[in-house]
Amino acid sequence: MKVAIIGGTGYGAIELARFLKMHPYAELTTIISHSKNGTSFSEVYPHMTDILELPMTALDIPALSETIDLVFFATPSNISKELVPEFLHHNVTCIDLSGDFRLKSSEDYEKWYEAPAANAKYLAQATYGLSEIYKEEIKKTKLIANPGCYPTATLLGLIPAIQKGWIEPNSIIIDGKTGVSGAGRGLSLNVHFSEMNENIKAYKLGAHKHIPEMEQVLGLEANEAVQVTFTPHIVPMTRGIMTTIYANLSGSIDQENVQQLYETFYKDHPFVRVRAEGVLPTTKEVYGSNYCDIGLHVDKRTGKLTIVSVIDNLVKGAAGQAIQNMNIINGWKEISGLDYPPIYP
């Protein structure tokens, strides 16, 4: 199967390329980059020398559509929404790693992204690609809206409990922390070494673009409107996300109940690992991998459930989940091209 990447210079693209290079069924044949047209991929990423020497090229949708079966969009927001319709017209499957198709409401997109939304026809057509939760829908789609990194960690942590009705939906508080790669590869004072080293910053309180995405999915799973309090932080590490989630329990539910619920819910999902009682995951334990690790704690004194969910923001939070979705669409094993242990230490 022939695949292409549009947006070849970012961290999402290099992770797509890394996993696709080892994929048993998919071949990366084209990398599109407007800014680096004519430049070899290994010139931008020298660690790929003699491994992936593809030249990056300009975009010609009709010509490209004749040579590929699937395209990954590793672009910033507000780009894929203009390109996806033409690829779909040529019967090319699209997996979008940006936020252009995640929100079903045009009004919500325009409010949170401060830009015009994609055509409503394609918003309705897009399938939200949270692999473990919407596998059956993913199998039947031609357009995947790949989830954001914070929502992936948060939703996988919350959905078993919220589906069961064991937590009060509007009591949810999410404390999120991300490595600096989450800000992308562009130059920014915010992630300058001397600004970020030995420092931690909260940002975009009440205004992060992932808030409506999380509320949309949680509302669907809870069968009622849900509002969350979400505080993201950037921390001085390269990659990784930890969300520590707090919610009020809705009844007399103990640690054993919650532990059994999560272990049963995820027992057939190879990339979600539920830690044993009393064991909490760390970001280093999923580094470079497609795993989401979850730890649980019931505080009987306060009646609260605490969920700790960790992922690699560039893999399970972006490129790895995109490839997992490609595998599901094509009826391949979900672990194809992704079955690698985390890097440690």
N, C-alpha and C positions, 0 to 999 in steps of 0.2 A: 504494500500500500504506500502510495506517494503522498508526503505531507509537506507543507510549507509553513514558515513562520513569518509573520509581518510584524516589523518592529524588532530589528535584529541586534540592537546595541544595549539593551537593558538586562538587568539581572534575571528577569523572567525568561528572556530568550536564551540566555546561556544555560539555565537549568533545563529548559525544554531540550536544547541541543544535547546536553550531557546525557539525559535519560533516553532520548530518541536514538542516540548513537548505539546504545546497547539493546534496543528494542528488537524482539525477534520477528515482528510482523510489519513494522512501519519503517519507512526510509525517509529521512529528511533530505529533500532534493533541492529546496529553494529557500533562501533567506532574503527577505525584502527589507531594505533600509534606504530611506530617502537621503539621510544625512551622510551615509557611508557607501553610496552607490559606487560600485567598481572596486571596493576594498575587500580583501580577503577577510573572512571571519576570524582567522587566526591572527591577523594584524590588530584587531580590536581586542581579542582575547588570546594572548600569546601562549597560554597554557594548552590551547587546542592545536598548536603546531604539529603537523604530521598526523593529526587525529581528525580534524574537520577543516578542510581547506576550501570550502565553498566560497565563491565570490558573492558578495551581497549586491543585489540588483534593484533597479527601479521597479515599481509596480505597474504591471500591464494585466488587468484582471481577465480579459478574454483569453489572452495567450496563456496565462498561468492556469486558468481553469481547465484548459485542455490537457494539462500534464499532471495535475494533482487530484487527490480524492478528498482531502481534508486540509483546512487551514487553521492555524492557531494565531490569534491576535494578541501579541504581547505589546500592545500600544497603550499610551495614556488614554484617559477618558476623552470622549467627544471625537474620536477618529473612526472606530469600528462601526458606529451607527451609520456612517455614510457609505461604508464599503460592503457590509454584510449583505444587503439586499441583492447586489449584483452577483455575488458569489452564490447565493441561494438560487438565483435565476439560472445559474449554470450548474446547479445540482451538486455543489461542493459543500460538504459539511463544515460548519463554522463553530469553533470553540473560542469564545471571547474571554480573555483574562482581565479585561477592563470592566468598569462598572456600567457600561452603556445599556445593558439589557437586563440588569438584575432587578430593577424596580418596575413593577407592573403599572404603577401610576405615573403618567406623564407629569402631573402636577408635583408629585413628590420628587421626581428626578430634577425638575427645574428649580424647585426650592432648595434642595440639598447640594446639587452640583452646579447651580447657577449657570445653566446653559440649556439650550433647547433639547428636548427629549427625542429619542428615536421615534420613527413612525410607529403609531399605536398597533398597527398590524403585526409588526415584528416583535414588539414588546409582548403581545399576547402569544406569539408563536414560540418565544424563547422558553427553554426549560432551565430552571435553576439547578445547577449541577452539583448539589451537595450529595456526593456519590453514595454514601451509606443510607441516606434517607429517601432519595428519589430515584432509585435505580430503575424501577419499572418505567417511569416517565422518560428517563435518559435513553433507554433502549430504543425509543420510538422517535427521537427528535433529530432534526438537522441543524439546530441552533442551540448551543449551550451557553448560558450565562454562568461562567465559572465564579464561584463565591469568592468574596474577599477573604483576606487572611484572618483578621479579627473575627468575622462572623463564622468562619469554619471552626475555629477553636471553641467559640462561645456556643454555637448551636449544637455541635456534637456533645458538648458538656451538658446542655440544658434539655434537649428534646426528650430523652427517656423520661425524665421526671415531669416535664410539662405535659407530655402526652398522657401520662398516668394520672394527672391531676393532683400530684403530691406536693406541688409548690403553688404559692399564690402568685399569679402571673405578674401583677403590678408591684411586687416587692423586690424585683430583680435588680441587683447592683453588680456591675461588671467592672472590675479593675484590670485593665489590660496593659501589658508591657511588651514592647517590640524592640528588636535590634535595629541598628541604623540602616541596614539594607532595605528596610521597609520604606524608607524615604526615596528609594531609587538611586540611580547612578549620577544624576545631575548634581552640579555644584550648588551648595547651599550653606549659608552661614550657620544654620541651625545644626548641621552635622559636621561642621568644621572640627578637626581633632581637638583643638584647644578649647572649644566651646563644649564638646561632648564628653571628653575624657574626664573620669572621676565626677560625673554629673548625671543627674536624672531629671527629666522634664515632663511635666504634664502638659497636654496641648489639646486644642479644639474641644474644650469642655462643652457638651451640649450641642456641638456643631459638626461632629465627625460624620462623614458620608456613609459610614457603615451602620449608623444608628437606624435609619429607616429600613435597611436591608435586614437587620436582626429582628426588628419589630414586625416586619412583614411576614417572615417565616414563623416566628414565635406565635403571632396571631393566628396564622393558619393552623398550627399544631395545637393551639389551646382552644380553638373555636371561639375566640373572643379577641377584642382589641387589646394589645399589650404595649405598654410603655416601659422602657428600661432607662436606668441611669448608667451611663458609660463614661468612664474616665480613662483615656489612653495615655500612656507614658512612653517616652523613648529612653532607652537605657544603653550604657556604653558597652554593647556587644555587637558583633557583626550580624548575626541572624538568630531567629528564634522568636516565638511568641508564647507568653504565659497569660492566660486569663484566669483570674481568681474571682469566682462568681458566688454571690451571696443571695439567698432567697428564703423567705419564710415558709416553713412546712405547713401544709394545710390540715394536718391531723397528727395522730400519735404514731409516728413512723420512726423506726429505729435504724441504726447503722446496718444491721443485717438485712433489713428489708431493701434498703437503697442499694447495698452492695449486690444483692441477688438480682435486683431489677436491671442494673447496668451490665452485669456480667451476662445475663440472659439476652438482653437487647443486642449486645455487640458480639455475641459468640460466633456468628458466621461472617463477621466483617474483619478481614485480615489486617487492616491498617488501623484499627482502633484497639488499644490495649488498656484494659481497666486494671488499675493497680489493686493489690490486696489491701484489706483493711489496715489502716495505720501507715500506709506507704504512699507518699506523694511524689509525683513526677517532677523532673527538672528539664529545662530546655536542652541541656547538653545530651540528654538521653534520646532525643529525636533528631539531633543535628544531622543535616544532609539527607534526611529520610522522608518517606511519605507517611510516617506514623503520626497518629494523635494519641497521646497518653493521658489518661484521666484518673485523678485521685478524688476521693469522696470523704466528707466528714460531716456527721450529724452531731450538732451541739444540742443535747437534750435540755440543757439549762436555758438556752435562749430560743429554742424551737426553730433554729435555722439550719439550712443545708449549705455547706460550702463545697464548691466544685473547683478543682484545679485542673485546667486543661492546657496542654502544651503541644505545639507543633513547630516545625520549621516553616517560617513564613514564606520562603521561596519555593518550597516543595509542596507539602500538603496544603499550604496556603496559597499556592499559585500553580506552578508548572506540574508538580506531581499529581495533583488532583485533576488537572486538565488531561493528562495522559491516562489517568484512571478512568475518566469519562470517555475518552477515545476507546479504551478497551471495552467498556460496557456497551457502547454504541455498536461495536463490531462483533460482539459476542465472544470476545477473547477473555481469558482469565484476568480478573482485575489486577493481579500482581504482575502481569506481563510487562517487562521492562522496568519494573519498580521494586523488585524483590531484593533490595539491598539493605543490610543492617545499617543503623546509624553510625556516624563517625565519632569515635571517642578516644581520648579525651578532647 
